[in-house]
Amino acid sequence: MLRYKIDILDALKQAGFSTYKIRKDKLIGEAQMQKIRVGEIASKDTLNTICRLLNCQPGDILEYVPDEANQKSE
């Protein structure tokens, strides 16, 4: 299962991108912002935008954690 390694919204805020600015400049759509808020992985396009805004690689913000249910069935 993929999950965020960092608090994406906090990292964006620290980089100067408040949720207001993100909405105003139409950098990330509200549906994708809501996914990020609840910990769901955003779309590929949104991840591209996040990496561009934070000047980072996907591995800097995402990590793979084995899902216990899948490990037991294998």
C-alpha positions in Angstrom: 0.0 0.0 0.0 1.3 3.4 -0.9 1.1 6.2 1.7 2.5 9.7 2.2 5.8 9.9 4.1 5.2 13.6 4.9 2.3 15.9 5.5 1.8 17.2 2.0 -0.3 20.2 2.9 2.1 21.3 5.6 5.1 20.9 3.2 3.3 22.9 0.5 2.5 25.6 3.1 6.1 25.7 4.2 7.1 26.2 0.6 4.7 29.2 0.3 1.7 27.4 -1.2 -1.3 27.9 1.1 -4.5 26.0 0.3 -5.9 29.4 -0.7 -3.1 30.1 -3.2 -3.3 26.5 -4.5 -7.1 27.0 -5.2 -6.7 30.6 -6.5 -3.9 29.7 -8.9 -5.7 26.4 -9.8 -2.6 24.4 -9.1 -4.5 21.4 -7.7 -8.2 20.7 -7.9 -10.4 20.6 -4.8 -11.2 16.9 -5.3 -7.5 16.1 -5.3 -6.9 18.3 -2.3 -9.6 16.4 -0.4 -7.9 13.1 -1.3 -4.6 14.5 0.1 -6.4 15.7 3.3 -7.7 12.2 4.1 -4.5 10.4 3.2 -5.6 9.0 -0.2 -3.0 9.0 -2.9 -3.6 11.7 -5.4 -3.6 11.3 -9.2 -0.4 11.1 -11.2 -0.9 14.6 -12.5 -1.4 15.9 -9.0 1.7 14.1 -7.8 3.7 15.7 -10.7 2.4 19.1 -9.6 3.4 18.4 -5.9 6.9 17.3 -6.9 7.3 20.4 -9.1 6.1 22.7 -6.3 8.2 21.1 -3.7 11.2 20.4 -6.0 11.3 16.8 -5.0 11.0 13.2 -6.3 8.0 11.0 -5.7 10.1 8.8 -3.4 10.5 11.9 -1.1 6.8 12.0 -0.5 5.5 8.5 -1.0 6.5 5.1 0.6 5.3 1.6 0.1 4.2 -0.3 3.2 3.2 -3.9 2.8 -0.5 -4.5 3.4 -0.9 -7.2 6.1 -4.0 -8.7 4.5 -2.1 -9.3 1.2 1.0 -10.7 2.9 -1.1 -13.3 4.7 -2.7 -14.6 1.5 0.6 -14.9 -0.3 
